[in-house]
Structure formats: C-alpha cells, structure tokens
Amino acid sequence: MSAGADRSIDKFFSNFWRRPSLSHATDRIAADGLTAFSPVWAAAAIFSLAGDRTMLMFRDGALLGLISWAAIAVALLLIWRPRLTPLLVLLAGIMVTRYAIAMPVAGNNKMIAAFMNAGILLICAHAVLRFGNSTSMRENVYENMRVVARALLATMYFYGIFHKINTDFLDPRVSCAVALYMPLADGFGLQNNLTGKYLAIWSTFIVEAIAIVSLYWKRWFAVGLLLALMFHFVIPISVYSWYMDFSSLVLALYILSVPREVSERFYDSCARLFRQLRERFGALGQALPFGLVIGAAVTLVGVLSVFSRQAHVPPSHAYQSVWVLMWVVYGGVTMLLLADAAINHLPWRGTVGPRRPLWVYAVPATLFIVCTAPYLGLRTEASIAMFSNLHTEAGVSNHLLIREPLDLFPYQSEVAMIKASSDPDLQHFANRNQGLVMFSLLERLRKKPQHWVTYELNGVRYEKATAQSLGAFTHASFWERKLLIFKHVDFARPKVCTH
C-alpha cells in the first residue's frame, strides 16, 4: 500500500475517534445523523443476536458463539459511545463475518442487515482511500449510507408486495396477513371477523405501497414513515414470531432514510433526554432507563409465570416475552421521537443534496436481483418472500403474474414427499404430508448421516435411503451449500401460511 493511503487510513481513524467538529452546518448534520443511527443500529443487532439463542449458548459451535458475544459487546459499547464511528465499522465487520460463517441463513431481516453492514464497510473503505479530512469524509460516509439504507427499504417493500400477489395470500382462510391479524384481534373477539381478515390482507399492500412512494417523494415522506412505524411497532407484539429484530432493523434504516433535518431533530431529542439523565443521576444516568426497563420486564414476566394458570411456562416463551416487553418500551419511545421529528417537517421543503455515485447502488441492486430467486428455480428462503404464501416449486406457481416459474436452475424442480424417517425433523414433515426439494433433503441427510428417510419422488417410492446411498456428501459444492436454502413444500391447496 502507498504511503499516501497509509496516511489516509491513519487520519481516518484519528479523526473518527475524536469528537466531530461542528463548525459547519453540514458537518453538524452529518455528525448528528451518524450519531443518531449508530445506537439504533446497535440495538437492532442486539435484538437479532438475542433471537439466536442456540448460538448464544454455543450450541452451534464455539466460533459462532464467541463471535455472537463479541458482537453484543461491541453493540453495547456503540450504544454507550455512539460518536465513535469506528465502533460502527467494527460492529458491521463482526456481523458480516458472523453471517458469512452461519450461511445459509433463512432470516430475511438478517440478510437485509448483512447487506447494510456490507454497505457500511464498503462506504467507509471508500472514504478512507479518497478523503483526507474529517469533514468531507464524514459527510461522504453519511450521504452514501443514506442512499443504501433507503434503497434497501424500497427493495424490501417492493418484494413485500410483489411476492404476495398470489392466490393464497389473497385467501382469508390461509393468508399470512390473517395469521398475523388473528393474535392481535383475539383480545377484542374479532379474530374470526371476515371484514377484519380482508382488511389485514389489503392494508398490507396499501401500507407497503405508500411506504415505497414516500421513501422517494420527499415532500410527503412523513406519511409513509408514520404508517410504517405503526405497522412495525405492532407486529412484534403479535408474538407470532421473533419480529423485534425485523422491526428494529427497519427503524434504524428509516433514521438514515429520512431527510437530514429530521434525523438532526431526532438526535437533538434523544441527546436532550440523556443529557438530563446525566445531569440528574451522574455519569451512569444514561444507563438508568435501560436498567429499569430490563429489570421491570424480567420481574413482570417472572411474576406472571409464577401465577400463570398453566402448569408450566416454557422458558422460551418467558424469554421471548421479556424481549417483547423491552421492544414495547424501546420501540415505542424511539418511534415516537422519530415521528415527532417527522411531523415537524411535514410537508418537507428542504433541498435535495447532490447526486451520489452509481457504485453506491450496487449493494441494494444486488439484493434486488437476489430476491428474484424463487422464480428462477433458485432458493426460496432469504428472498424477502416471508409470510407471502408464495409457492414456486415443482414447476408450479401460485403467483398471479408469474404463473410458471422460469426454472433457469434445477434446484426446485424435484420435490421429495417425505413418508417416514428415523430423524424427528423429517418425520415431522411426513406427519404433515410435506416435502423437501431434493437439495434440502440431501443436505439434511449429509448433516445427519446416521438417519434414513423413505420418500416419494415423481411417483416412485424410495425406502430407507441414507446419505451414503444418495451420494449426499458430494451432491453440492461449497458455494451451493452456502448460498442455497429452501422452504419445505406443501402441495395442499389452499396453501397455508408457514412463514
């Protein structure tokens, strides 16, 4: 590396470790925008890491366990010192490394977060090599990160609509929108209300469509933001799945996507709150709210578990309940502050900044292409097809626009219907008359070579096949195993919601 590049790197870290200068208005907004984003991004990482209990307990190996706890430590440091941008870079690097080692990963939120973390690393590396002063560097990093965050959200909402344009999502008997609606409506006795079910289905399209438009129609950005915040605040409370990581991810990306003045006002509101806590309670005052919320959540869940009518509350339910309560407080307060900042700039009348370089769009463009995978015969997991009822396996599609998958790749063409197995997970599929694409079946057998499976494929029954008899150890390359992951297949119609 050249001496000039070495000096740029030294200057990057020395300037970023120092408190940013606020001598210029643009520098202040960039500093405030990054400082507002950093702790919220760290919180999103913690919610995501907390959902992977097996990794935290080292059940997925010592390496992933250590990396997960290292990520939590860095995330906590970033929440404590949000101005230290190198901590943001370090967290992004650790999370990308963890994701790469754990691949294939089914979670859509984890995939989107990995793309954002990769964007952070690329943008900061570019800033190191190009800029020699803190003002230009920080401004460039902030503006480029905003482009990536907004485009990732737009991609997420686009496929959140497109994949759902299928016969089964529109069917109130099985729609995934109804699966989320029913737990929320149960307390009001409306879980079986047909109007409510249709409202849940069509409101999903409406909210996500408004969200896309508002991301780029700056004047009325707050309309889409407010609808999105309400939607993403509510869905973790349904406890249908571990949604805190998804909603906290979206919240962090929105803090980068809103106009600069909004993120500055949001930062000022947060800074004022923590400044008052420090003045009243000393140096540890800013940690007080976190301690109170965590303590109250654990105590409440513990007391309710003791006095519950159920004979036994599973530890996993109690664990998730604690995190849901923490989300209610954290998500509620953070979203209210962001909503307040947005409303104060509605309609927005600011000036649009200069165009950003085209290479910045490479990260979200790659995600956009990846999410076409179900229609190409590639993977069906990690394609933002979550809770969409989408089916594209065995050359058949329930999509209303793409009625026949292109099947440029063969991975979805053969579906093995599981009939019996010595493996409890595979037997579960047999009990439900479900199948797996052959790639997934072979991967499961490769990881559990001591088990056998009986299945039907193209009308032919195969008895007690094993990894050895099917050649599971050599059926795929390293990259295929890292990049391809598939949902289980249910041919029953209407197709019930899985995830």
Secondary structure, DSSP 8 states (H G I E B T S, - for coil): --HHHHHHHHHHHHHHHS----SSHHHHHHHHHHHHHHHHHHHHHHHHHHT-HHHHTTTT-HHHHHHHHHHHHHHHHHHH-TT-HHHHHHHHHHHHHHHHHH-S---HHHHHHHHHHHHHHHHHHHHHHH--SHHHHHHHHHHHHHHHHHHHHHHHHHHHHHTT-BTTTT-TTT-HHHHHHHHHHGGGT-TT-HHHHHHHHHHHHHHHHHHHHHHH-GGGHHHHHHHHHHHHHHGGGG-SS--HHHHHHHHHHHHHHS-HHHHHHHHHHHHHHHHHHHHHH-TTGGGHHHHHHHHHHHHHHHHHHHT-SSS---HHHHHHHHHHHHHHHHHHHHHHHHHHHHHTTSS----------GGGGHHHHHHHHHTTHHHHTS-SSSSS-TTS----GGG---BSS-SS---SSSTTT-EEEEEEESSHHHHHHHHTT-EEEHHHHHHHHHH-TT-EEEEEETTEEEEEEEHHHHTTTSSS-HHHHHH-----B---SS-----
